[in-house]
Amino acid sequence: MYAVVDIETTGVNNAYHGITEIAVLLHDGRRVTDTWTTLVNPGHYIPGFITQMTGITNEMVEGAPTFEDIAEELYTLLHDRIFVAHNAGFDYGFIRSNLDVCGYELRTKKLCTVRLSRKIFPGFKKYGLGRLCEQLGIVIDNRHRAFGDAEATAKVFSLLVQNDPGDVIESFLKRNSKEQVLPPHLDKSILTTLPPKPGVYYFHDKSGKIIYVGKAKNIRSRVLNHFTYAEHHGGENALRDEICDISFEETGNELIALLLESEEIKRKSPRFNSAQKTWDRNYCIFRYTDQQGYIHLGIERFNIRKDVIKVFPDYLSARIFLNEKMLAWQLCPKLCHLQKVKKACHNHAAGICAGACIGEETADRYNEKVNNAIDSFSDESSTYYIIGRGRDQDEKSLIYIEKGHYLGFGFVSGDIRATETDALKDHIKWRPDTPDVQRILIGWRSRQPVEILHIEQSLPVL
């Protein structure tokens, strides 16, 4: 009825690491009825620290069967039994993914003895296999070898069955129960607090430290996807094993969730987030007037003290944009700081530049073209609010953009368009603008229709 399983591996990611040893102990609910174990050639080098922990060397597995060699026999042992393991998600994920590669589809129910022990033996300080066995009076022979750990897990499972008040194991096995996919150290009751709404969620470790930040259109569904996905992708295993608590912040809509997620990853630097951790400044196109009265356009890191025309996430985007405007309005590339030359720009000889760079075109005439070019920079360079859904029916969200520079977001109840501009600004919480934020806003506006509230007059920076 049950198959108690333990494996040893070369690492924690089933996409990149291999299995070095497997043990399966068949269990009828009272005792072990049969055993099966084998070393496995993982097809990977076994790191020294793994050998130090398990005692399994590269020489030991050199002549061992590959997983493909044992796949049929292992599948026969497991496919019609309930899979039992200490931190079952880890062992199940490795075995299931390897069987899939070999053409065998393992879809069995599973029980995690960590989660069961927390329920049936509450109050223990720790629930790792070693400490749990110590607290239950179980001696582990050959620790960190597959058979030794599987044998200890089977003894734990026998005690769990004996001490089950009558419905714990049964409830864990129900089809609609989430117990089979949850992290070993996460209380199921936490799931009931997660809303099916857009927002940002935070995974915490046992000390309360944030180890991962994510965004979602549906927080509850996305969090559950993390846990079910871990069975298919080993990259989630290490994260899942450390999750002890989950917190969240509702945002009303996905765009603000994206912006808040990016900011929080930079602020918290969670260990399991790999992207968006770097703090950096945007680039911008700005203008200034020289002593001869000519307006110059230039590209530089965003600086609030400059007369900024438009903001970009990176230098290349800004240069391509400015080059297009320079050609379309026959501006001087030297005065746009796209060419570094001592005298006339290269475009003057080609008849594209009218000679502002050498004084042949008057400042008034040239500046008129520059201003017309600036006027064509699009609405994205103006000052405006992006209006979206709020956290409830009576609320709207506001994202405030000034001359392409993101200044933050907030939430407002009531009729936004009937509210004075200064009053709207009072609801905005200042937040940092970064290249990642600019990419999010540019990408969102290119893919999604958004409601814009333009502010005609120039507003002071918050």
N, C-alpha and C positions, 0 to 999 in steps of 0.2 A: 504493500500500500504506500509506503514512504521510501524515499531514497535519500539517505543522509550523505551529503557530498562535501568534500573539501579539495581544493586545488592549490598547487604552488605555481607561481608564474615568474617571468623575468621582469615584470613591471605591472603598473596598474591600468594601462590603456589597452583594451583588447583589440584595438585597431593596429597597434604597433608592437605589442609584446606577445610572447607565447607562453603556453602551458608547459611546465616541466614535470608535473606529477599530478595524478588524479586518484582519489579513493572514493569508492561508493559502497556504503553499508546499507543493505536492505533491512527495513525495520517494519514490524507488523503492528506498531503502536504500543507494544510492551517491551520488546527486546529485538536485538539484531538477529536476523535469520540467515544472512549470507553476506559475504564481503568480496570486493573486487578492487584491485589497485594496480597501478603501473606507473613507471617513469615514462616520460614523453620527450622525444627530441623536439625542442621548440622551433628549431630552424633559426634561432637567434643566439647570439652570445649571451651567456649568463653573467651579469655584472658581479663584481667581487663582493659588494655589500649584500647581494641576494644569496650568494654562496655562503657568506659568513652567517647569515640568519638561518638558512634552511639546511645547510650542509650539502646541498646538491651542486655538484661541479659539472663543468663542461665535459669532462672525461666520462662521468657517470651516464650522461644522456646520449653520448656519441653513438652508441649502438642500440639505443632504445627505439621503439616504434614511433613513427610520426603520428600526429593526431589523425591524419587521414587513414592510417593503418587501423586505428582502434575505433573510428567514428561509428561504424555499424554496430559493434558490440556495445559501445557506450549508449547509443541511442536506444537500443533494445532494452537496456537496463532502466532507462529514465523515462521513456515516452509515456508510459501508462501509470506512472507513480507520481506522488506529490514530492516535489523537490524541497529538501530541507537543508539549510546551511546556516552557519553563523555569519551574519551579514550576507544573506542569500543573494542580494542583487549583484554583488561582485562575482561570485562563483557562477551564478546563472547566466550573467551577461557574457562572460568569457566562453562558457561551454556552448551557449546558444549560438553566438556569432561564429564559432569555429564549426559547429555542426551545419549551420547554414551554408558555409563555404563548401562543405563536403556534400551538400544536397539533401541534408536531413533537417526537417522543420520541427524543432522542439517547441511545443506550446503547452506546457504543463502548469498546474497551480504550484505555488511555492510558499514556504513558510520560513520566516527569518527567526532564528532562535534568540537573536538580540531583542527584537521587538516583542516576541512572546515572553521573554524573561522579564522585560520591563513591566509587562502587564500582570504576569502571574507571580513574579517575585519582586514586587516593588520595594523601593527603599535601599537597594544596594548602592554602594558608592560608584562602582564602575561595572560595565557590562561587556567589556572585552573578554574573549574566551578564557584567557589565563586567570584574570581576577574573578570572573564568574565561577569558574570551576573551583577556585580556592575557597570562595564563599559557600559553595554547595558541597564541599568536601570531596570533590572529584580529583583524582590524580591523573595528570596528563603524561603519558609515556610518549617520548619522541616528539616533543613540541616543535612546531613549524615544519613538520613533515605531514604530507597529506593524510596518511592513514592514522597517525597519532592524533591529529586535530579532528579528523572525522569521527574517530572512536570516542573522543571526549565530547564532541557535539551530540553524538548518539546518546550518550549517558545523560547529558543535559536534557535532551528531548524526551527521554523516558521519564525524567522527573517532572518535566512540564506537563506531560500527559497525565501523570499521576496526580498532580496538584491543580490541574485545570478545574475550576469550580463547576464546569459543565458546558460553557458556551464560548470560551475565549478562542480556542482553536477553530471551532466551527464558524465563528463570526469572521475570523481571519480569512477563511476559505470561501466565503460567500462571493458571488460574482461581482456584486456592486460594492464590495469592500475595497478601500484603497490601501489596506494594510500590506498587500503583496508588493506594492511598488514604492512605498514610502521609504525615505532614508531611515537607517536603523535607529538613530537617536532623536528622531522627530516625533513629537506627540501628535497623534492624529487629530486631536481637537483643534489644533492650530489651523487646519484646513478650513474649518467652519468660519473662521474670522476673515478669510480672504474673500474679497468682493469680486463678482463677475463683471468688473468695470475696468476702464483704462487707468493705467497708473504705473508707478515704479515699485518694484519689490526688492527686498534686501534679505539675503541669506546670512545668518549669524552662526558662528561656531560656539562651542561650549562656554567660552569666556564672554560671549556677547559681541565679539568683534565682527564687523561686516566683512565677509569673505567673497561676496558676489553681489552685483547690482544688475538688475535687468528691467526692461520695460515691457508692457503688454497692453493689448487692446482689451484683454480679459485676464485679469491677474490670476484668478483661481485656475482657469484652464491652462494658462502658460506655465504656472508653477508645477502643475501635475504633469505637463508634457516633459518638463525637465527629468522627472523621475522615471517615466516610462521610456523616454529616449535613452536613458542610461543603460537600458538592457541591450540597446542596439549599438551604442557608441561608447567606447571605453573612456573617452575624454571626460565623461561626466562622472565616472566612478569615484575619483578622488574627492570631487566637490560634494557629491551626495553623502559620502561617508562622514563628512564633517559638519553637515547641517544639523543644528540643534534648535533653531528658532527662525521664524520668518516675520518680518515687519513690512509695511507697505505705505505708500502715499498715493491717494487718488488724484488724478489730474484732469478728469473730465473728457479728455480726448487724446488721441495717439500722438499728435504733434508735440504737445507739451510734455508728454511722457518721454519722447525722444530727447527733447531739450534737457529735461531734468536728469535723465539717465546719463547723458554725456557729462553734465556738470558734476554729478555725484561720483562718477567713476574717477574724474580728475581729483576731486576733493578727498575721497576716501581711499583711493588707490587699492581696491580690493584685490586680494591675491589671485583669485580665479578669473578676473577680467583681464583679457590680453590687449584689447583695442581701446583707443580713446583715452589712454592714461596721460599722454604728454600734454603739458601746458605749452601753448604757443600763441603768438599774436597773428592776426590777419594782416593782409596787405590791403592797401587802398590807393585809389587815384585821387590826388589832391591838386590844388591850383595855387599859384601865387603870381604876383605881378612884379616884373623886374624894373630897374631904374629907368629904362626907356619906355615903360608903359605897356610892354607886351605881356599877355597872360601865358604862363607856362603851366603845363600839365606834367605831373610826375608820379612815379610809383614808389611807395615806401611802406615799411611796416606801419600798421595803423597807429596814429598818434592823435589823441583827442584835441591837441592844440593846433593842429593843421586844419586848413580849409578843405575838409574831406568831401569828395564828390560821390564816390562809390566804393563799397567795401567788397573784397574778394577773399576766398579762403587760402589762396596761394599766389605766388608771384606770376607763374605762367598764365593763369587765368586772367589776371589783371593786364599783363602785357599783350595777350592776344586781343582782349577787348579794346584796349587803347589803340593798338595798331589798326584794328578795323575802323574805329572812329576817325583816326588820323587820315586814312586813305579815303573814307567816304566824304569827309568835309575838307579835304585838301589842306590839312594842317601841316605845319612844319615838324618833321620828326626830330629835329634838333631841339625845338622848343617843347616837344613832348618827351624829351629825354630818352628817345628810342635810338638815336644815333649820336655818337660822340665824335664830333668833328670840330676843327678850329675855325673854319670859314663857312662857306655855304654847305647845306646838307646835300646828300646824294640825290634827293628827290627834286632839288632845284634844277639840276642839269637835265633831268628827265621831263621837266615841265609840269610836275605834279605840285611842287611847292612854289608859291608866288614870290618867295624871297623875303619872308619876314626875318629869316635868320641872318640876312645881310642888309636889312633896312630897306629893301626894294618895295616891300608891302608895308603900308602904314599900320601903326599900332591899332588905330580905330577900326580899320577894315579887317585886320587879322582877328582882333578880339571879338568882332561880331560873329565870325565863323566859329571861334572857340565857344562862345556862349550858345550858339545854335547847336553845336555838337553836344554840349553839356545838357541842353534841354532835351536832347534825344536819348539820353542815357536810360530812359524808361522809368516807370513808376517805382521800380525797386530802389531807386536812389532817393526817393522822397521820404518824408516822415509820415508814418501810418501805423495803424493797429491792425493786426490779424485777429478777427473775432471767431471764436469757436464755442463748442459746447462746454458748459461748466460741469461741476460735480453733482448738480441736481437740476431739476427742471426750471427753477427760477434764476439760475445763475448762468453767466457767460464768462468765457475766458478771454483774456486780452494778452497779445504779444506785442510789445512796443518796439518799433524799428525807427531809428532816426538816421536819415541819409544813408540807408543801407546798414547801419550799425545796430546790432541787437542789444537792447538795454534791459530786457527782462520780461516777466509775465506776471499776471495777477488774475483775480476773479472779481466780477462785479454782478450784483443783483439788480434787477430792474431794467429799464429801457436805456441801453447804452447810448443810442444816438440822441437821446434827449438830455444826456449828461454833459456838463461842461468839460472841455478838454482838461483843464487844470484838475478837476475832480477825478477824471479817469487816471491821470498820472499818479494820484495819491494811492491808487490800488496796485500799482506796479512795484514789485520788489526787484531791485537792481540785481542783475546776474551777469557773470562774465561772458564776453563775446570771444569766441575762439574759431579757428578754421573748421573744426568739427561742427560747430553750431551753424556756421555759414553754409556748409555742405548740406546739413539737414534742412535748412530753410530753402535753399535753392532747389534741392531735390524734391522737397514737398510741393513747392509751388509749381514745379514742372509737371508733377504727376497728379496733383489734386486741386480741384477748384476751391479757392478760399474766399471768405468774405473780408473785404478790406475797408477800413475806415480811414480815409486820408485826412491829414492835418495840413491845411494850406500854408499856414504861417510857420516859420522856423521856430522850433521850440528849444529852450535851453536844455542841455544835457542834464539828466537826473543826477 
